[in-house]
Amino acid sequence: LEMCPESSAKGPTKNRWHLDVRLEAGDDAEALIAGILARGGREIDLGQGDLPWTVHADPSGNEFCLLPARS
């Protein structure tokens, strides 16, 4: 999976798909989030409250979730 820039942002329309990325046991969530930010992504708050996952957007604004490993 790779984050690549597009010629224009997604705009006000809904994503055609939604990606949930589940971490494996032992994955470093902070390092993964740092990598997302370094590649032009950002963490966003969609009003999800106190849930165990974080929501991010790629450089074009497409949202995806980073879920913790299953326990």
C-alpha positions as CSV (number, residue, x, y, z in Angstrom):
1,L,0.0,0.0,0.0
2,E,1.5,3.3,-1.0
3,M,0.4,7.0,-0.5
4,C,0.8,8.9,-3.7
5,P,-0.1,12.5,-4.6
6,E,-2.9,13.1,-7.0
7,S,-3.5,16.0,-9.3
8,S,-6.4,17.3,-7.2
9,A,-8.0,16.7,-3.8
10,K,-11.0,14.5,-3.3
11,G,-13.4,17.5,-2.9
12,P,-16.7,17.4,-0.9
13,T,-17.9,14.0,-2.2
14,K,-17.8,10.8,-0.2
15,N,-15.0,8.3,-0.7
16,R,-15.8,5.5,-3.0
17,W,-14.2,3.1,-0.6
18,H,-12.9,3.1,3.0
19,L,-9.7,1.5,4.1
20,D,-9.3,0.1,7.6
21,V,-5.7,-0.8,8.4
22,R,-5.4,-3.3,11.4
23,L,-2.1,-3.4,13.2
24,E,-0.4,-6.7,14.1
25,A,0.7,-7.5,17.6
26,G,4.0,-5.8,18.2
27,D,3.5,-3.1,15.5
28,D,4.6,0.4,16.6
29,A,1.5,2.6,16.1
30,E,3.4,5.8,16.8
31,A,6.1,4.9,14.2
32,L,3.4,4.1,11.6
33,I,1.6,7.4,12.3
34,A,4.9,9.3,12.0
35,G,5.4,7.6,8.6
36,I,1.9,8.6,7.5
37,L,2.6,12.2,8.5
38,A,6.0,12.2,6.8
39,R,4.4,11.1,3.5
40,G,1.9,14.0,3.5
41,G,-0.9,12.3,5.4
42,R,-2.6,13.8,8.4
43,E,-4.5,12.7,11.4
44,I,-8.1,14.0,11.5
45,D,-11.0,14.1,13.9
46,L,-14.4,13.2,12.5
47,G,-16.0,13.3,15.8
48,Q,-15.3,9.7,16.5
49,G,-14.8,10.3,20.2
50,D,-12.8,8.1,22.5
51,L,-12.4,5.0,20.2
52,P,-9.4,2.7,20.1
53,W,-8.5,3.7,16.5
54,T,-7.2,6.8,14.8
55,V,-8.6,8.4,11.5
56,H,-6.2,9.7,8.9
57,A,-6.3,11.2,5.5
58,D,-3.9,10.7,2.6
59,P,-2.4,13.8,0.9
60,S,-5.6,14.1,-1.3
61,G,-8.0,13.9,1.7
62,N,-9.2,10.3,1.4
63,E,-9.9,9.0,4.9
64,F,-8.7,5.7,6.4
65,C,-8.6,4.2,9.9
66,L,-5.6,2.7,11.8
67,L,-7.0,0.1,14.1
68,P,-5.1,-1.5,17.0
69,A,-4.1,-5.2,16.9
70,R,-6.7,-7.7,18.0
71,S,-6.2,-8.9,21.6
